[in-house]
Amino acid sequence: MPTPLPPFDLDLLRTFAAIVDNGGFTRAAERLGRTQATVSLQIRRLERRLGQRVVERRSGAGGRVVPTPAGETLLAHARAILQRAETARIALLAPEIEGRIRLGTPEDFATWHLPDVLGRFARAHPLVDLEVTCDFTVNLLAAFGRGAYDLILIKRDPQTRGEGIGIWREPLVWAASPRLGSVRERARLPLVLAPAPDIYRKRALDALEAAGRQARVVLASPSLAGLHAAVRAGLGVTVLPRGMAPPDLVALDTAAENLPALTDAEIALYAAPGRPTPAAERLAEQIMQAMESARR
């Protein structure tokens, strides 16, 4: 009779997924509210049960921890298992919730990643009044400090420590329409950006100044649709997270176009101080789960 396989431990799978999502043990420990030693011990237990390595530290990438080939296989199953377990938990144990949630978010994240999760949440919890406001990170943080929001999503540098949980990280790219043509020899790079105090605008201008590349903003618009329309028309170059670039825009080759590389972007979730309401806590959980699923 064959030896039965050891059962999966949901807690170990959750730790494994957090390590992959956050690129290391330290940030995973912060995300899970545990010590780094506990996280390290849990991943060793998982690897011992499986009889093989599931994560490794990649050289030349800032020491980022990534899944091994076996870990890649496990990751897809782990996410599905954790999602099904959470769905069952909510269906069986969670009481109906009500109240009001004030959520603040950048427009690009709201229009690209949030519609589905907010729609599912609204259908599942019809007694909750959901109020969503789109604004720049600086304005969201200021209003959050005044108690205007229960939850906010903000753009920040991945290295930022302190409040908030990093839920999404992605490379930033220079993007343009093929109609614009090469910008390598242009004396002043034409830019299409959101107005100040947008963080991507500051990131782009700071990188160009540090590289000694002349630039001018030919169009500034607070509307994401307006920015995309201007770039499609060939007015200039913009900065976008790689995964949020529309299919009709292209990510420019930085070396070929004499453009500086851009550091990664991160979206972080902040919850109002004190114990969150059940409604806000549930929405925060579902946003984080949706972002983890989107990484598959």
C-alpha positions in Angstrom: 0.0 0.0 0.0 1.6 3.4 -1.0 2.5 5.8 1.7 -0.2 8.6 1.8 0.9 12.1 0.9 1.1 14.6 3.7 -1.9 17.0 3.8 -1.5 20.6 2.8 -1.4 23.1 5.7 -3.3 26.3 4.7 -1.1 28.4 7.0 2.1 27.2 5.3 0.6 27.8 1.9 -0.5 31.3 2.9 3.1 32.1 4.1 4.6 30.7 0.9 2.3 32.9 -1.3 3.1 35.9 0.8 6.9 35.4 0.4 6.5 35.2 -3.4 4.1 38.1 -3.6 6.4 40.4 -1.5 9.7 39.2 -2.9 11.2 38.2 0.4 10.8 36.9 4.0 11.0 40.3 5.7 8.2 41.9 3.8 6.1 38.7 4.0 6.5 38.8 7.8 5.3 42.4 7.9 2.3 41.5 5.7 1.4 38.5 7.8 2.0 40.2 11.2 4.7 37.6 12.1 8.4 37.6 12.8 10.8 36.8 10.1 12.1 33.8 12.1 8.5 32.3 12.1 8.1 32.8 8.4 11.5 31.2 7.7 10.5 28.2 9.9 7.2 27.8 8.1 8.8 27.7 4.7 11.3 25.2 5.9 8.5 23.0 7.2 6.7 23.2 3.9 9.8 22.3 1.9 10.5 19.4 4.3 7.0 18.0 3.8 7.3 18.3 0.0 10.9 17.1 -0.1 12.0 19.9 -2.4 12.8 23.6 -2.5 10.0 25.9 -3.4 11.8 29.3 -3.1 15.2 30.6 -3.9 17.0 34.0 -3.7 17.7 35.4 -7.2 21.2 36.9 -7.7 21.4 40.2 -9.6 17.8 41.2 -8.8 18.3 42.9 -5.4 18.3 39.5 -3.7 14.6 39.1 -4.4 13.1 35.7 -3.4 11.4 33.9 -6.2 9.7 30.5 -6.6 11.7 27.5 -8.0 10.2 25.5 -10.9 8.5 23.3 -8.3 7.4 26.4 -6.4 5.8 27.8 -9.6 3.7 24.7 -9.8 2.8 24.8 -6.2 1.9 28.6 -6.3 -1.0 28.2 -8.8 -2.5 25.4 -6.7 -1.9 27.3 -3.4 -3.7 30.4 -4.6 -6.7 28.3 -5.8 -6.8 26.4 -2.5 -6.6 29.6 -0.4 -9.2 31.3 -2.5 -11.7 28.3 -2.1 -11.0 28.1 1.6 -11.7 31.8 2.1 -14.9 31.6 0.0 -16.1 28.7 2.1 -15.2 30.5 5.3 -17.2 33.6 4.4 -20.2 31.7 3.1 -20.4 29.6 6.3 -19.2 31.8 9.1 -19.4 35.4 8.2 -22.6 37.2 9.3 -24.3 39.8 7.0 -22.6 43.2 7.3 -23.9 46.7 6.9 -22.6 50.2 7.2 -20.6 52.7 5.1 -17.2 52.4 3.6 -15.3 55.5 2.3 -12.6 54.3 -0.1 -10.0 56.6 -1.8 -7.9 55.3 -4.7 -5.9 56.6 -7.7 -8.0 56.7 -10.8 -5.8 54.4 -12.9 -5.9 51.7 -10.2 -9.7 52.2 -9.8 -10.5 51.8 -13.5 -8.0 49.0 -14.2 -8.1 46.7 -11.1 -11.0 47.5 -8.9 -14.2 47.4 -10.9 -14.7 43.6 -10.6 -13.8 43.4 -7.0 -16.0 46.3 -6.0 -18.9 44.9 -8.1 -18.6 41.5 -6.4 -18.5 43.2 -3.0 -21.5 45.4 -3.7 -23.5 42.4 -4.9 -22.5 40.2 -1.9 -23.2 43.0 0.7 -26.2 45.0 -0.5 -26.6 46.6 2.9 -23.2 48.3 2.7 -23.0 51.9 1.3 -19.8 52.1 -0.7 -18.4 55.5 -1.5 -15.4 55.6 -3.8 -13.3 58.7 -4.5 -10.5 59.0 -7.0 -7.7 61.4 -6.3 -3.9 61.8 -6.3 -1.9 60.1 -3.6 -0.8 63.3 -1.8 -4.5 64.4 -1.6 -5.6 61.0 -0.5 -3.0 60.8 2.3 -3.9 64.3 3.5 -7.7 63.5 3.6 -7.0 60.2 5.3 -5.1 62.0 8.0 -8.2 64.1 8.6 -10.4 61.0 8.9 -12.1 61.4 5.6 -11.6 57.7 4.5 -11.9 54.3 6.0 -9.5 52.8 3.4 -7.2 54.3 0.9 -5.0 52.9 -1.9 -1.9 55.0 -2.6 1.1 54.9 -4.9 4.5 54.8 -3.2 8.1 53.5 -3.6 8.3 49.8 -2.8 11.1 50.5 -0.2 8.7 52.6 1.9 8.2 51.4 5.4 5.7 52.2 8.1 1.9 52.3 7.6 0.1 50.5 5.0 0.4 47.1 3.3 1.9 46.7 -0.1 -0.6 44.9 -2.3 0.6 45.4 -5.8 4.0 46.0 -7.3 4.8 46.5 -11.0 7.6 48.0 -13.2 7.0 51.4 -14.6 7.6 51.9 -18.4 7.8 54.7 -20.8 4.8 54.2 -23.2 3.9 55.8 -26.5 1.9 55.3 -29.7 3.8 53.9 -32.7 2.6 57.1 -34.5 5.0 59.1 -32.4 8.1 57.5 -33.9 11.5 57.4 -32.3 12.2 60.0 -29.6 16.0 59.3 -29.3 17.2 62.3 -31.2 14.5 64.7 -30.0 16.1 67.7 -28.3 13.3 67.9 -25.8 11.2 64.8 -25.0 7.5 65.5 -25.4 5.6 64.2 -22.3 1.9 63.5 -21.6 1.5 63.4 -17.8 -1.0 64.0 -15.0 -0.6 67.4 -13.3 1.3 67.8 -10.0 1.2 66.3 -7.4 0.9 63.0 -9.3 3.7 60.6 -8.3 4.3 59.1 -11.7 4.8 62.6 -13.1 7.4 63.4 -10.4 9.1 60.0 -11.0 9.4 60.7 -14.7 10.7 64.3 -14.4 13.2 63.4 -11.6 14.5 60.5 -13.7 14.9 62.6 -16.8 16.6 65.4 -14.9 19.1 63.0 -13.2 19.9 61.5 -16.7 20.4 65.0 -18.2 17.6 64.5 -20.7 15.7 67.6 -21.7 11.9 67.3 -21.7 8.7 69.4 -21.8 5.1 68.5 -20.8 3.0 69.0 -23.9 -0.3 68.0 -22.2 -1.3 67.5 -18.6 -4.6 66.0 -17.7 -6.0 64.6 -14.4 -8.1 62.2 -16.5 -6.7 58.8 -17.3 -8.8 58.6 -20.4 -7.5 62.0 -21.5 -3.9 61.0 -21.1 -4.4 57.8 -23.1 -6.2 59.7 -25.9 -3.3 62.2 -26.1 -0.7 59.5 -26.2 -2.7 57.5 -28.8 -2.7 60.6 -31.0 1.1 60.7 -30.9 1.5 63.9 -28.8 4.1 62.4 -26.5 5.4 59.8 -24.1 3.8 58.9 -20.8 4.6 56.7 -17.8 2.5 53.7 -16.9 2.7 50.5 -14.9 3.6 47.8 -17.4 0.4 45.8 -16.7 -1.8 48.8 -17.1 -0.6 49.9 -20.5 -3.4 49.6 -23.2 -2.6 47.2 -26.0 -2.4 49.9 -28.6 0.5 51.6 -26.8 4.0 50.2 -26.7 6.6 50.2 -23.9 9.7 52.0 -25.2 13.1 50.4 -25.1 15.0 52.6 -22.7 18.4 52.0 -24.2 17.3 52.4 -27.8 15.4 55.6 -27.0 18.0 57.1 -24.6 15.5 57.1 -21.7 16.4 56.5 -18.0 15.1 53.3 -16.4 12.2 53.8 -13.9 11.9 52.2 -10.5 9.0 49.9 -9.7 5.6 51.2 -8.6 3.8 49.9 -5.5 0.2 50.3 -4.5 -0.4 50.2 -0.7 -3.6 49.7 1.3 -4.1 51.9 4.4 -6.8 51.4 6.9 -8.0 54.0 9.3 -6.5 53.8 12.8 -8.3 51.7 15.4 -10.3 48.6 14.9 -11.8 48.7 11.3 -15.5 48.1 10.9 -16.5 44.7 9.7 -17.5 46.1 6.3 -14.1 47.9 5.8 -12.2 44.8 7.0 -14.1 42.6 4.6 -13.5 44.9 1.6 -9.8 45.2 2.5 -9.5 41.4 2.5 -11.3 41.1 -0.8 -9.1 43.7 -2.5 -5.9 42.0 -1.3 -7.2 38.6 -2.4 -8.1 40.0 -5.8 -4.6 41.4 -6.3 -3.0 38.2 -5.2 -5.1 36.3 -7.8 -4.2 38.8 -10.5 -0.5 38.0 -10.0 -1.0 34.4 -11.2 
